[in-house]
Amino acid sequence: MTRYLLSVHGPAETTEFGSYGSREEMEESFAETGAFNEKLRAEGYWVFAGGLAPASNATVVDGQGDRPVMTDGPYLETKEVIGGFWIIDAPDLDVALALAAEGSRACRGKVEVRPFDGLG
C-alpha cells in the first residue's frame, strides 16, 4: 500500500458559506463528504483527514536565519488555496485517482493526488 495526499483546492475568497453558493449546498456537500469519509474507513483506505481554516488565518514561519521571522497570512498570494485534505492508503495510483474523483464530487472541489515519497 502507498500513502497518498488528496488535497482539496478551492477559492481563496469565501463567503459565509465557504466556497458554496448557499447554506443548502454547503450542508449537502458536508453530508456527502461525511459519507465518503465513512466509505474510506469501512474499506480500509482511511489514514487521516481534515478541513483547514481559511488561509487568512495562516502564519508563515521562516526559521532559516538567526531568528525566526513570522508573518501573517498565506505564504503565496493566489486565487486558490488548500481547503482540506485526506491521507489515504491505496494499493496503487488508479485506486487513489478513483477515490479522489469520489471525494471531489462529494466536496465539490478539485482534488490533487500526490504519493508520499516513501519516507517514514
Biopython code that builds the backbone (N, CA, C, O; Angstrom):
import numpy as np
from Bio.PDB.StructureBuilder import StructureBuilder

atoms = [
    (1, "MET", "N", (0.843, -1.182, 0.000)),
    (1, "MET", "CA", (0.000, 0.000, 0.000)),
    (1, "MET", "C", (0.889, 1.246, 0.000)),
    (1, "MET", "O", (1.952, 1.274, 0.620)),
    (2, "THR", "N", (0.438, 2.239, -0.689)),
    (2, "THR", "CA", (1.123, 3.526, -0.758)),
    (2, "THR", "C", (0.235, 4.578, -0.131)),
    (2, "THR", "O", (-0.986, 4.540, -0.287)),
    (3, "ARG", "N", (0.835, 5.509, 0.571)),
    (3, "ARG", "CA", (0.072, 6.636, 1.113)),
    (3, "ARG", "C", (0.025, 7.755, 0.096)),
    (3, "ARG", "O", (1.017, 8.077, -0.558)),
    (4, "TYR", "N", (-1.159, 8.341, -0.018)),
    (4, "TYR", "CA", (-1.395, 9.457, -0.928)),
    (4, "TYR", "C", (-2.007, 10.611, -0.166)),
    (4, "TYR", "O", (-2.800, 10.417, 0.756)),
    (5, "LEU", "N", (-1.631, 11.811, -0.561)),
    (5, "LEU", "CA", (-2.266, 13.023, -0.073)),
    (5, "LEU", "C", (-3.267, 13.455, -1.133)),
    (5, "LEU", "O", (-2.899, 13.689, -2.284)),
    (6, "LEU", "N", (-4.533, 13.562, -0.745)),
    (6, "LEU", "CA", (-5.573, 14.082, -1.624)),
    (6, "LEU", "C", (-5.907, 15.466, -1.079)),
    (6, "LEU", "O", (-6.591, 15.580, -0.062)),
    (7, "SER", "N", (-5.441, 16.499, -1.733)),
    (7, "SER", "CA", (-5.673, 17.856, -1.238)),
    (7, "SER", "C", (-6.773, 18.528, -2.039)),
    (7, "SER", "O", (-6.785, 18.488, -3.269)),
    (8, "VAL", "N", (-7.696, 19.147, -1.316)),
    (8, "VAL", "CA", (-8.854, 19.802, -1.916)),
    (8, "VAL", "C", (-8.533, 21.274, -2.130)),
    (8, "VAL", "O", (-8.180, 21.988, -1.191)),
    (9, "HIS", "N", (-8.658, 21.716, -3.365)),
    (9, "HIS", "CA", (-8.377, 23.109, -3.701)),
    (9, "HIS", "C", (-9.676, 23.864, -3.919)),
    (9, "HIS", "O", (-10.637, 23.337, -4.477)),
    (10, "GLY", "N", (-9.683, 25.108, -3.467)),
    (10, "GLY", "CA", (-10.855, 25.947, -3.649)),
    (10, "GLY", "C", (-10.455, 27.404, -3.661)),
    (10, "GLY", "O", (-9.278, 27.730, -3.511)),
    (11, "PRO", "N", (-11.425, 28.282, -3.838)),
    (11, "PRO", "CA", (-11.121, 29.714, -3.932)),
    (11, "PRO", "C", (-10.588, 30.283, -2.619)),
    (11, "PRO", "O", (-11.025, 29.890, -1.537)),
    (12, "ALA", "N", (-9.648, 31.205, -2.727)),
    (12, "ALA", "CA", (-9.107, 31.865, -1.536)),
    (12, "ALA", "C", (-10.154, 32.769, -0.905)),
    (12, "ALA", "O", (-10.236, 32.868, 0.320)),
    (13, "GLU", "N", (-10.948, 33.423, -1.727)),
    (13, "GLU", "CA", (-12.011, 34.303, -1.235)),
    (13, "GLU", "C", (-13.265, 33.467, -1.009)),
    (13, "GLU", "O", (-13.718, 32.766, -1.913)),
    (14, "THR", "N", (-13.821, 33.541, 0.188)),
    (14, "THR", "CA", (-15.010, 32.768, 0.504)),
    (14, "THR", "C", (-16.102, 33.670, 1.076)),
    (14, "THR", "O", (-15.878, 34.845, 1.368)),
    (15, "THR", "N", (-17.275, 33.089, 1.224)),
    (15, "THR", "CA", (-18.418, 33.800, 1.803)),
    (15, "THR", "C", (-18.749, 33.152, 3.140)),
    (15, "THR", "O", (-17.985, 32.330, 3.647)),
    (16, "GLU", "N", (-19.875, 33.521, 3.699)),
    (16, "GLU", "CA", (-20.294, 32.902, 4.962)),
    (16, "GLU", "C", (-20.537, 31.408, 4.795)),
    (16, "GLU", "O", (-20.570, 30.672, 5.782)),
    (17, "PHE", "N", (-20.707, 30.952, 3.556)),
    (17, "PHE", "CA", (-20.918, 29.529, 3.276)),
    (17, "PHE", "C", (-19.659, 28.892, 2.692)),
    (17, "PHE", "O", (-19.746, 27.892, 1.980)),
    (18, "GLY", "N", (-18.513, 29.453, 2.981)),
    (18, "GLY", "CA", (-17.258, 28.944, 2.437)),
    (18, "GLY", "C", (-17.215, 29.166, 0.942)),
    (18, "GLY", "O", (-17.442, 30.280, 0.470)),
    (19, "SER", "N", (-16.930, 28.127, 0.202)),
    (19, "SER", "CA", (-16.875, 28.239, -1.254)),
    (19, "SER", "C", (-18.191, 27.812, -1.903)),
    (19, "SER", "O", (-18.273, 27.697, -3.126)),
    (20, "TYR", "N", (-19.209, 27.578, -1.096)),
    (20, "TYR", "CA", (-20.506, 27.111, -1.591)),
    (20, "TYR", "C", (-21.432, 28.290, -1.839)),
    (20, "TYR", "O", (-21.294, 29.339, -1.211)),
    (21, "GLY", "N", (-22.377, 28.115, -2.758)),
    (21, "GLY", "CA", (-23.291, 29.185, -3.120)),
    (21, "GLY", "C", (-24.394, 29.453, -2.114)),
    (21, "GLY", "O", (-24.967, 30.542, -2.093)),
    (22, "SER", "N", (-24.697, 28.461, -1.276)),
    (22, "SER", "CA", (-25.778, 28.629, -0.304)),
    (22, "SER", "C", (-25.545, 27.704, 0.883)),
    (22, "SER", "O", (-24.713, 26.798, 0.831)),
    (23, "ARG", "N", (-26.293, 27.949, 1.951)),
    (23, "ARG", "CA", (-26.220, 27.068, 3.119)),
    (23, "ARG", "C", (-26.645, 25.652, 2.740)),
    (23, "ARG", "O", (-26.044, 24.675, 3.185)),
    (24, "GLU", "N", (-27.678, 25.551, 1.920)),
    (24, "GLU", "CA", (-28.174, 24.253, 1.488)),
    (24, "GLU", "C", (-27.093, 23.459, 0.743)),
    (24, "GLU", "O", (-26.881, 22.280, 1.025)),
    (25, "GLU", "N", (-26.418, 24.105, -0.199)),
    (25, "GLU", "CA", (-25.350, 23.446, -0.953)),
    (25, "GLU", "C", (-24.207, 23.031, -0.023)),
    (25, "GLU", "O", (-23.642, 21.947, -0.173)),
    (26, "MET", "N", (-23.872, 23.897, 0.936)),
    (26, "MET", "CA", (-22.811, 23.586, 1.893)),
    (26, "MET", "C", (-23.191, 22.360, 2.730)),
    (26, "MET", "O", (-22.375, 21.456, 2.910)),
    (27, "GLU", "N", (-24.405, 22.328, 3.234)),
    (27, "GLU", "CA", (-24.837, 21.207, 4.065)),
    (27, "GLU", "C", (-24.903, 19.905, 3.275)),
    (27, "GLU", "O", (-24.554, 18.848, 3.801)),
    (28, "GLU", "N", (-25.345, 19.964, 2.026)),
    (28, "GLU", "CA", (-25.363, 18.768, 1.174)),
    (28, "GLU", "C", (-23.947, 18.244, 0.968)),
    (28, "GLU", "O", (-23.705, 17.040, 1.057)),
    (29, "SER", "N", (-23.021, 19.144, 0.695)),
    (29, "SER", "CA", (-21.633, 18.740, 0.472)),
    (29, "SER", "C", (-21.032, 18.139, 1.743)),
    (29, "SER", "O", (-20.329, 17.130, 1.677)),
    (30, "PHE", "N", (-21.302, 18.749, 2.894)),
    (30, "PHE", "CA", (-20.787, 18.214, 4.158)),
    (30, "PHE", "C", (-21.323, 16.802, 4.400)),
    (30, "PHE", "O", (-20.584, 15.922, 4.840)),
    (31, "ALA", "N", (-22.605, 16.588, 4.113)),
    (31, "ALA", "CA", (-23.193, 15.258, 4.296)),
    (31, "ALA", "C", (-22.551, 14.244, 3.343)),
    (31, "ALA", "O", (-22.222, 13.130, 3.749)),
    (32, "GLU", "N", (-22.376, 14.629, 2.083)),
    (32, "GLU", "CA", (-21.765, 13.727, 1.106)),
    (32, "GLU", "C", (-20.303, 13.455, 1.444)),
    (32, "GLU", "O", (-19.823, 12.335, 1.269)),
    (33, "THR", "N", (-19.597, 14.466, 1.925)),
    (33, "THR", "CA", (-18.203, 14.271, 2.321)),
    (33, "THR", "C", (-18.122, 13.358, 3.536)),
    (33, "THR", "O", (-17.227, 12.517, 3.617)),
    (34, "GLY", "N", (-19.041, 13.510, 4.478)),
    (34, "GLY", "CA", (-19.087, 12.609, 5.634)),
    (34, "GLY", "C", (-19.318, 11.173, 5.214)),
    (34, "GLY", "O", (-18.691, 10.260, 5.752)),
    (35, "ALA", "N", (-20.214, 10.961, 4.257)),
    (35, "ALA", "CA", (-20.463, 9.607, 3.749)),
    (35, "ALA", "C", (-19.221, 9.058, 3.043)),
    (35, "ALA", "O", (-18.900, 7.877, 3.178)),
    (36, "PHE", "N", (-18.527, 9.912, 2.293)),
    (36, "PHE", "CA", (-17.292, 9.486, 1.635)),
    (36, "PHE", "C", (-16.243, 9.102, 2.675)),
    (36, "PHE", "O", (-15.549, 8.098, 2.516)),
    (37, "ASN", "N", (-16.127, 9.902, 3.742)),
    (37, "ASN", "CA", (-15.185, 9.582, 4.813)),
    (37, "ASN", "C", (-15.500, 8.219, 5.428)),
    (37, "ASN", "O", (-14.592, 7.433, 5.700)),
    (38, "GLU", "N", (-16.775, 7.943, 5.643)),
    (38, "GLU", "CA", (-17.171, 6.645, 6.203)),
    (38, "GLU", "C", (-16.813, 5.507, 5.252)),
    (38, "GLU", "O", (-16.412, 4.433, 5.699)),
    (39, "LYS", "N", (-16.953, 5.728, 3.952)),
    (39, "LYS", "CA", (-16.574, 4.710, 2.967)),
    (39, "LYS", "C", (-15.076, 4.440, 3.056)),
    (39, "LYS", "O", (-14.646, 3.286, 3.047)),
    (40, "LEU", "N", (-14.280, 5.508, 3.141)),
    (40, "LEU", "CA", (-12.830, 5.327, 3.258)),
    (40, "LEU", "C", (-12.482, 4.490, 4.483)),
    (40, "LEU", "O", (-11.626, 3.608, 4.416)),
    (41, "ARG", "N", (-13.144, 4.766, 5.593)),
    (41, "ARG", "CA", (-12.891, 3.994, 6.821)),
    (41, "ARG", "C", (-13.303, 2.533, 6.637)),
    (41, "ARG", "O", (-12.536, 1.620, 6.940)),
    (42, "ALA", "N", (-14.519, 2.325, 6.140)),
    (42, "ALA", "CA", (-15.064, 0.969, 6.001)),
    (42, "ALA", "C", (-14.239, 0.105, 5.057)),
    (42, "ALA", "O", (-14.115, -1.103, 5.261)),
    (43, "GLU", "N", (-13.669, 0.731, 4.014)),
    (43, "GLU", "CA", (-12.912, -0.042, 3.027)),
    (43, "GLU", "C", (-11.412, -0.070, 3.304)),
    (43, "GLU", "O", (-10.647, -0.612, 2.506)),
    (44, "GLY", "N", (-10.984, 0.510, 4.427)),
    (44, "GLY", "CA", (-9.587, 0.410, 4.854)),
    (44, "GLY", "C", (-8.623, 1.389, 4.214)),
    (44, "GLY", "O", (-7.411, 1.205, 4.322)),
    (45, "TYR", "N", (-9.119, 2.424, 3.551)),
    (45, "TYR", "CA", (-8.239, 3.418, 2.922)),
    (45, "TYR", "C", (-7.874, 4.568, 3.860)),
    (45, "TYR", "O", (-6.838, 5.208, 3.679)),
    (46, "TRP", "N", (-8.694, 4.828, 4.836)),
    (46, "TRP", "CA", (-8.577, 5.990, 5.721)),
    (46, "TRP", "C", (-7.293, 5.962, 6.539)),
    (46, "TRP", "O", (-6.980, 4.949, 7.165)),
    (47, "VAL", "N", (-6.551, 7.057, 6.542)),
    (47, "VAL", "CA", (-5.450, 7.272, 7.472)),
    (47, "VAL", "C", (-5.787, 8.489, 8.334)),
    (47, "VAL", "O", (-5.773, 8.420, 9.563)),
    (48, "PHE", "N", (-6.090, 9.606, 7.662)),
    (48, "PHE", "CA", (-6.387, 10.855, 8.379)),
    (48, "PHE", "C", (-6.987, 11.836, 7.390)),
    (48, "PHE", "O", (-6.716, 11.759, 6.192)),
    (49, "ALA", "N", (-7.804, 12.760, 7.887)),
    (49, "ALA", "CA", (-8.362, 13.804, 7.028)),
    (49, "ALA", "C", (-8.701, 15.012, 7.879)),
    (49, "ALA", "O", (-8.836, 14.912, 9.098)),
    (50, "GLY", "N", (-8.835, 16.146, 7.227)),
    (50, "GLY", "CA", (-9.244, 17.336, 7.949)),
    (50, "GLY", "C", (-9.499, 18.505, 7.024)),
    (50, "GLY", "O", (-8.946, 18.602, 5.929)),
    (51, "GLY", "N", (-10.350, 19.382, 7.501)),
    (51, "GLY", "CA", (-10.580, 20.652, 6.818)),
    (51, "GLY", "C", (-9.700, 21.709, 7.451)),
    (51, "GLY", "O", (-9.350, 21.612, 8.627)),
    (52, "LEU", "N", (-9.348, 22.704, 6.686)),
    (52, "LEU", "CA", (-8.463, 23.754, 7.171)),
    (52, "LEU", "C", (-9.221, 25.064, 7.355)),
    (52, "LEU", "O", (-10.180, 25.347, 6.637)),
    (53, "ALA", "N", (-8.780, 25.851, 8.319)),
    (53, "ALA", "CA", (-9.310, 27.196, 8.491)),
    (53, "ALA", "C", (-8.912, 28.016, 7.271)),
    (53, "ALA", "O", (-7.994, 27.633, 6.546)),
    (54, "PRO", "N", (-9.590, 29.140, 7.030)),
    (54, "PRO", "CA", (-9.223, 29.974, 5.882)),
    (54, "PRO", "C", (-7.736, 30.346, 5.885)),
    (54, "PRO", "O", (-7.120, 30.501, 6.939)),
    (55, "ALA", "N", (-7.180, 30.485, 4.681)),
    (55, "ALA", "CA", (-5.752, 30.808, 4.544)),
    (55, "ALA", "C", (-5.398, 32.125, 5.221)),
    (55, "ALA", "O", (-4.243, 32.344, 5.588)),
    (56, "SER", "N", (-6.377, 33.000, 5.389)),
    (56, "SER", "CA", (-6.111, 34.267, 6.075)),
    (56, "SER", "C", (-5.740, 34.051, 7.536)),
    (56, "SER", "O", (-5.209, 34.964, 8.169)),
    (57, "ASN", "N", (-6.002, 32.877, 8.087)),
    (57, "ASN", "CA", (-5.624, 32.543, 9.463)),
    (57, "ASN", "C", (-4.220, 31.962, 9.562)),
    (57, "ASN", "O", (-3.752, 31.665, 10.661)),
    (58, "ALA", "N", (-3.548, 31.799, 8.440)),
    (58, "ALA", "CA", (-2.225, 31.164, 8.421)),
    (58, "ALA", "C", (-1.148, 32.095, 8.973)),
    (58, "ALA", "O", (-1.276, 33.318, 8.923)),
    (59, "THR", "N", (-0.100, 31.495, 9.492)),
    (59, "THR", "CA", (1.118, 32.197, 9.861)),
    (59, "THR", "C", (2.268, 31.499, 9.161)),
    (59, "THR", "O", (2.396, 30.277, 9.234)),
    (60, "VAL", "N", (3.099, 32.266, 8.486)),
    (60, "VAL", "CA", (4.256, 31.714, 7.780)),
    (60, "VAL", "C", (5.474, 31.894, 8.678)),
    (60, "VAL", "O", (5.740, 32.995, 9.161)),
    (61, "VAL", "N", (6.210, 30.810, 8.899)),
    (61, "VAL", "CA", (7.397, 30.834, 9.750)),
    (61, "VAL", "C", (8.620, 30.555, 8.888)),
    (61, "VAL", "O", (8.688, 29.534, 8.204)),
    (62, "ASP", "N", (9.589, 31.472, 8.926)),
    (62, "ASP", "CA", (10.857, 31.289, 8.222)),
    (62, "ASP", "C", (11.949, 31.211, 9.280)),
    (62, "ASP", "O", (12.368, 32.232, 9.825)),
    (63, "GLY", "N", (12.403, 30.007, 9.564)),
    (63, "GLY", "CA", (13.425, 29.781, 10.582)),
    (63, "GLY", "C", (14.816, 29.600, 10.009)),
    (63, "GLY", "O", (15.680, 29.020, 10.667)),
    (64, "GLN", "N", (15.053, 30.079, 8.804)),
    (64, "GLN", "CA", (16.341, 29.859, 8.154)),
    (64, "GLN", "C", (17.431, 30.806, 8.635)),
    (64, "GLN", "O", (18.616, 30.514, 8.472)),
    (65, "GLY", "N", (17.054, 31.924, 9.219)),
    (65, "GLY", "CA", (18.046, 32.900, 9.666)),
    (65, "GLY", "C", (18.401, 32.703, 11.130)),
    (65, "GLY", "O", (18.110, 31.662, 11.718)),
    (66, "ASP", "N", (19.037, 33.718, 11.714)),
    (66, "ASP", "CA", (19.425, 33.656, 13.122)),
    (66, "ASP", "C", (18.216, 33.592, 14.040)),
    (66, "ASP", "O", (18.252, 32.935, 15.081)),
    (67, "ARG", "N", (17.137, 34.280, 13.650)),
    (67, "ARG", "CA", (15.903, 34.287, 14.425)),
    (67, "ARG", "C", (14.739, 33.996, 13.481)),
    (67, "ARG", "O", (14.744, 34.431, 12.330)),
    (68, "PRO", "N", (13.758, 33.269, 13.965)),
    (68, "PRO", "CA", (12.604, 33.001, 13.114)),
    (68, "PRO", "C", (11.846, 34.291, 12.786)),
    (68, "PRO", "O", (11.680, 35.164, 13.638)),
    (69, "VAL", "N", (11.398, 34.387, 11.549)),
    (69, "VAL", "CA", (10.571, 35.505, 11.117)),
    (69, "VAL", "C", (9.175, 34.950, 10.866)),
    (69, "VAL", "O", (9.005, 33.969, 10.141)),
    (70, "MET", "N", (8.173, 35.594, 11.478)),
    (70, "MET", "CA", (6.788, 35.135, 11.342)),
    (70, "MET", "C", (5.957, 36.239, 10.725)),
    (70, "MET", "O", (6.003, 37.392, 11.154)),
    (71, "THR", "N", (5.189, 35.862, 9.701)),
    (71, "THR", "CA", (4.311, 36.822, 9.042)),
    (71, "THR", "C", (2.904, 36.240, 8.953)),
    (71, "THR", "O", (2.724, 35.026, 8.854)),
    (72, "ASP", "N", (1.929, 37.111, 8.990)),
    (72, "ASP", "CA", (0.537, 36.696, 8.893)),
    (72, "ASP", "C", (0.174, 36.377, 7.453)),
    (72, "ASP", "O", (0.763, 36.899, 6.506)),
    (73, "GLY", "N", (-0.817, 35.500, 7.319)),
    (73, "GLY", "CA", (-1.382, 35.226, 6.010)),
    (73, "GLY", "C", (-0.712, 34.079, 5.298)),
    (73, "GLY", "O", (0.289, 33.535, 5.765)),
    (74, "PRO", "N", (-1.272, 33.720, 4.171)),
    (74, "PRO", "CA", (-0.717, 32.581, 3.432)),
    (74, "PRO", "C", (0.660, 32.906, 2.857)),
    (74, "PRO", "O", (1.012, 34.069, 2.658)),
    (75, "TYR", "N", (1.413, 31.869, 2.603)),
    (75, "TYR", "CA", (2.753, 32.006, 2.043)),
    (75, "TYR", "C", (2.706, 32.602, 0.643)),
    (75, "TYR", "O", (3.506, 33.476, 0.311)),
    (76, "LEU", "N", (1.782, 32.137, -0.170)),
    (76, "LEU", "CA", (1.661, 32.604, -1.550)),
    (76, "LEU", "C", (0.404, 33.430, -1.731)),
    (76, "LEU", "O", (-0.629, 33.140, -1.129)),
    (77, "GLU", "N", (0.490, 34.444, -2.548)),
    (77, "GLU", "CA", (-0.702, 35.172, -2.973)),
    (77, "GLU", "C", (-1.268, 34.398, -4.149)),
    (77, "GLU", "O", (-0.621, 34.276, -5.189)),
    (78, "THR", "N", (-2.471, 33.877, -3.987)),
    (78, "THR", "CA", (-3.050, 33.030, -5.005)),
    (78, "THR", "C", (-4.568, 33.128, -4.974)),
    (78, "THR", "O", (-5.147, 33.585, -3.988)),
    (79, "LYS", "N", (-5.204, 32.704, -6.039)),
    (79, "LYS", "CA", (-6.662, 32.724, -6.101)),
    (79, "LYS", "C", (-7.269, 31.442, -5.547)),
    (79, "LYS", "O", (-8.454, 31.407, -5.218)),
    (80, "GLU", "N", (-6.456, 30.380, -5.442)),
    (80, "GLU", "CA", (-6.922, 29.113, -4.893)),
    (80, "GLU", "C", (-6.010, 28.677, -3.765)),
    (80, "GLU", "O", (-4.805, 28.926, -3.792)),
    (81, "VAL", "N", (-6.600, 28.020, -2.768)),
    (81, "VAL", "CA", (-5.854, 27.527, -1.615)),
    (81, "VAL", "C", (-6.287, 26.100, -1.305)),
    (81, "VAL", "O", (-7.296, 25.626, -1.827)),
    (82, "ILE", "N", (-5.536, 25.425, -0.466)),
    (82, "ILE", "CA", (-5.929, 24.105, 0.013)),
    (82, "ILE", "C", (-6.918, 24.310, 1.153)),
    (82, "ILE", "O", (-6.615, 24.966, 2.149)),
    (83, "GLY", "N", (-8.101, 23.738, 0.988)),
    (83, "GLY", "CA", (-9.142, 23.894, 1.995)),
    (83, "GLY", "C", (-9.273, 22.694, 2.913)),
    (83, "GLY", "O", (-9.871, 22.795, 3.984)),
    (84, "GLY", "N", (-8.726, 21.572, 2.511)),
    (84, "GLY", "CA", (-8.795, 20.357, 3.308)),
    (84, "GLY", "C", (-8.020, 19.253, 2.613)),
    (84, "GLY", "O", (-7.460, 19.451, 1.534)),
    (85, "PHE", "N", (-7.994, 18.086, 3.245)),
    (85, "PHE", "CA", (-7.197, 17.003, 2.685)),
    (85, "PHE", "C", (-7.611, 15.673, 3.270)),
    (85, "PHE", "O", (-8.246, 15.599, 4.322)),
    (86, "TRP", "N", (-7.235, 14.624, 2.562)),
    (86, "TRP", "CA", (-7.289, 13.254, 3.060)),
    (86, "TRP", "C", (-5.903, 12.665, 2.903)),
    (86, "TRP", "O", (-5.195, 12.984, 1.948)),
    (87, "ILE", "N", (-5.521, 11.831, 3.808)),
    (87, "ILE", "CA", (-4.356, 10.965, 3.635)),
    (87, "ILE", "C", (-4.911, 9.548, 3.612)),
    (87, "ILE", "O", (-5.567, 9.105, 4.554)),
    (88, "ILE", "N", (-4.637, 8.856, 2.529)),
    (88, "ILE", "CA", (-5.185, 7.508, 2.361)),
    (88, "ILE", "C", (-4.065, 6.504, 2.114)),
    (88, "ILE", "O", (-2.959, 6.871, 1.716)),
    (89, "ASP", "N", (-4.370, 5.241, 2.355)),
    (89, "ASP", "CA", (-3.538, 4.113, 1.936)),
    (89, "ASP", "C", (-4.272, 3.456, 0.777)),
    (89, "ASP", "O", (-5.419, 3.039, 0.936)),
    (90, "ALA", "N", (-3.641, 3.356, -0.373)),
    (90, "ALA", "CA", (-4.259, 2.719, -1.527)),
    (90, "ALA", "C", (-3.247, 1.792, -2.181)),
    (90, "ALA", "O", (-2.045, 2.047, -2.116)),
    (91, "PRO", "N", (-3.718, 0.719, -2.811)),
    (91, "PRO", "CA", (-2.794, -0.235, -3.413)),
    (91, "PRO", "C", (-2.050, 0.309, -4.620)),
    (91, "PRO", "O", (-0.955, -0.159, -4.932)),
    (92, "ASP", "N", (-2.635, 1.306, -5.313)),
    (92, "ASP", "CA", (-1.958, 1.870, -6.480)),
    (92, "ASP", "C", (-2.586, 3.212, -6.845)),
    (92, "ASP", "O", (-3.601, 3.615, -6.276)),
    (93, "LEU", "N", (-1.971, 3.888, -7.796)),
    (93, "LEU", "CA", (-2.418, 5.215, -8.220)),
    (93, "LEU", "C", (-3.830, 5.177, -8.809)),
    (93, "LEU", "O", (-4.606, 6.108, -8.594)),
    (94, "ASP", "N", (-4.174, 4.129, -9.541)),
    (94, "ASP", "CA", (-5.510, 4.053, -10.137)),
    (94, "ASP", "C", (-6.600, 4.100, -9.062)),
    (94, "ASP", "O", (-7.608, 4.786, -9.227)),
    (95, "VAL", "N", (-6.397, 3.376, -7.972)),
    (95, "VAL", "CA", (-7.365, 3.390, -6.872)),
    (95, "VAL", "C", (-7.397, 4.774, -6.230)),
    (95, "VAL", "O", (-8.471, 5.302, -5.942)),
    (96, "ALA", "N", (-6.222, 5.362, -6.005)),
    (96, "ALA", "CA", (-6.165, 6.703, -5.417)),
    (96, "ALA", "C", (-6.892, 7.724, -6.286)),
    (96, "ALA", "O", (-7.596, 8.588, -5.764)),
    (97, "LEU", "N", (-6.730, 7.635, -7.599)),
    (97, "LEU", "CA", (-7.397, 8.560, -8.513)),
    (97, "LEU", "C", (-8.911, 8.359, -8.496)),
    (97, "LEU", "O", (-9.665, 9.331, -8.530)),
    (98, "ALA", "N", (-9.355, 7.118, -8.445)),
    (98, "ALA", "CA", (-10.789, 6.838, -8.386)),
    (98, "ALA", "C", (-11.387, 7.391, -7.088)),
    (98, "ALA", "O", (-12.476, 7.964, -7.098)),
    (99, "LEU", "N", (-10.673, 7.217, -5.976)),
    (99, "LEU", "CA", (-11.150, 7.763, -4.706)),
    (99, "LEU", "C", (-11.146, 9.288, -4.725)),
    (99, "LEU", "O", (-12.051, 9.920, -4.182)),
    (100, "ALA", "N", (-10.131, 9.876, -5.349)),
    (100, "ALA", "CA", (-10.078, 11.339, -5.467)),
    (100, "ALA", "C", (-11.266, 11.863, -6.258)),
    (100, "ALA", "O", (-11.817, 12.914, -5.928)),
    (101, "ALA", "N", (-11.664, 11.142, -7.294)),
    (101, "ALA", "CA", (-12.827, 11.562, -8.082)),
    (101, "ALA", "C", (-14.090, 11.539, -7.222)),
    (101, "ALA", "O", (-14.921, 12.443, -7.315)),
    (102, "GLU", "N", (-14.235, 10.513, -6.389)),
    (102, "GLU", "CA", (-15.386, 10.453, -5.483)),
    (102, "GLU", "C", (-15.341, 11.581, -4.457)),
    (102, "GLU", "O", (-16.356, 12.216, -4.174)),
    (103, "GLY", "N", (-14.156, 11.822, -3.905)),
    (103, "GLY", "CA", (-14.010, 12.901, -2.933)),
    (103, "GLY", "C", (-14.287, 14.257, -3.558)),
    (103, "GLY", "O", (-14.903, 15.113, -2.924)),
    (104, "SER", "N", (-13.846, 14.463, -4.779)),
    (104, "SER", "CA", (-14.077, 15.714, -5.494)),
    (104, "SER", "C", (-15.569, 15.951, -5.698)),
    (104, "SER", "O", (-16.064, 17.062, -5.509)),
    (105, "ARG", "N", (-16.266, 14.911, -6.080)),
    (105, "ARG", "CA", (-17.709, 15.019, -6.285)),
    (105, "ARG", "C", (-18.404, 15.348, -4.962)),
    (105, "ARG", "O", (-19.308, 16.181, -4.925)),
    (106, "ALA", "N", (-17.983, 14.696, -3.882)),
    (106, "ALA", "CA", (-18.614, 14.904, -2.576)),
    (106, "ALA", "C", (-18.387, 16.313, -2.039)),
    (106, "ALA", "O", (-19.320, 16.960, -1.564)),
    (107, "CYS", "N", (-17.151, 16.782, -2.116)),
    (107, "CYS", "CA", (-16.838, 18.090, -1.514)),
    (107, "CYS", "C", (-16.978, 19.246, -2.493)),
    (107, "CYS", "O", (-16.875, 20.412, -2.112)),
    (108, "ARG", "N", (-17.215, 18.911, -3.762)),
    (108, "ARG", "CA", (-17.421, 19.921, -4.796)),
    (108, "ARG", "C", (-16.197, 20.821, -4.987)),
    (108, "ARG", "O", (-16.307, 22.042, -5.098)),
    (109, "GLY", "N", (-15.036, 20.179, -5.020)),
    (109, "GLY", "CA", (-13.791, 20.901, -5.248)),
    (109, "GLY", "C", (-12.821, 20.037, -6.025)),
    (109, "GLY", "O", (-12.979, 18.817, -6.086)),
    (110, "LYS", "N", (-11.829, 20.656, -6.611)),
    (110, "LYS", "CA", (-10.786, 19.913, -7.310)),
    (110, "LYS", "C", (-9.874, 19.263, -6.282)),
    (110, "LYS", "O", (-9.582, 19.849, -5.240)),
    (111, "VAL", "N", (-9.424, 18.048, -6.580)),
    (111, "VAL", "CA", (-8.580, 17.287, -5.666)),
    (111, "VAL", "C", (-7.279, 16.925, -6.366)),
    (111, "VAL", "O", (-7.283, 16.301, -7.428)),
    (112, "GLU", "N", (-6.169, 17.323, -5.759)),
    (112, "GLU", "CA", (-4.841, 16.965, -6.267)),
    (112, "GLU", "C", (-4.383, 15.703, -5.547)),
    (112, "GLU", "O", (-4.534, 15.586, -4.331)),
    (113, "VAL", "N", (-3.824, 14.757, -6.304)),
    (113, "VAL", "CA", (-3.358, 13.484, -5.759)),
    (113, "VAL", "C", (-1.843, 13.450, -5.830)),
    (113, "VAL", "O", (-1.255, 13.626, -6.897)),
    (114, "ARG", "N", (-1.211, 13.219, -4.676)),
    (114, "ARG", "CA", (0.252, 13.105, -4.646)),
    (114, "ARG", "C", (0.669, 11.973, -3.730)),
    (114, "ARG", "O", (0.249, 11.928, -2.573)),
    (115, "PRO", "N", (1.495, 11.050, -4.231)),
    (115, "PRO", "CA", (2.001, 9.996, -3.363)),
    (115, "PRO", "C", (3.073, 10.555, -2.429)),
    (115, "PRO", "O", (3.803, 11.484, -2.775)),
    (116, "PHE", "N", (3.147, 9.971, -1.253)),
    (116, "PHE", "CA", (4.257, 10.302, -0.357)),
    (116, "PHE", "C", (5.513, 9.694, -0.942)),
    (116, "PHE", "O", (5.434, 8.729, -1.702)),
    (117, "ASP", "N", (6.650, 10.227, -0.610)),
    (117, "ASP", "CA", (7.899, 9.804, -1.241)),
    (117, "ASP", "C", (8.512, 8.548, -0.624)),
    (117, "ASP", "O", (9.622, 8.164, -0.994)),
    (118, "GLY", "N", (7.824, 7.913, 0.292)),
    (118, "GLY", "CA", (8.317, 6.667, 0.850)),
    (118, "GLY", "C", (9.065, 6.821, 2.154)),
    (118, "GLY", "O", (9.416, 5.816, 2.773)),
    (119, "LEU", "N", (9.322, 8.036, 2.596)),
    (119, "LEU", "CA", (9.990, 8.237, 3.870)),
    (119, "LEU", "C", (9.007, 8.009, 5.008)),
    (119, "LEU", "O", (7.811, 8.264, 4.868)),
    (120, "GLY", "N", (9.514, 7.531, 6.121)),
    (120, "GLY", "CA", (8.668, 7.361, 7.297)),
    (120, "GLY", "C", (8.013, 6.075, 7.277)),
    (120, "GLY", "O", (7.256, 5.753, 8.193)),
]
sb = StructureBuilder()
sb.init_structure("model")
sb.init_model(0)
sb.init_chain("A")
sb.init_seg("    ")
for serial, (resi, resn, name, xyz) in enumerate(atoms, 1):
    if name == "N":
        sb.init_residue(resn, " ", resi, " ")
    sb.init_atom(name, np.array(xyz, "f"), 0.0, 1.0, " ", f" {name:<3s}", serial, name[0])
structure = sb.get_structure()
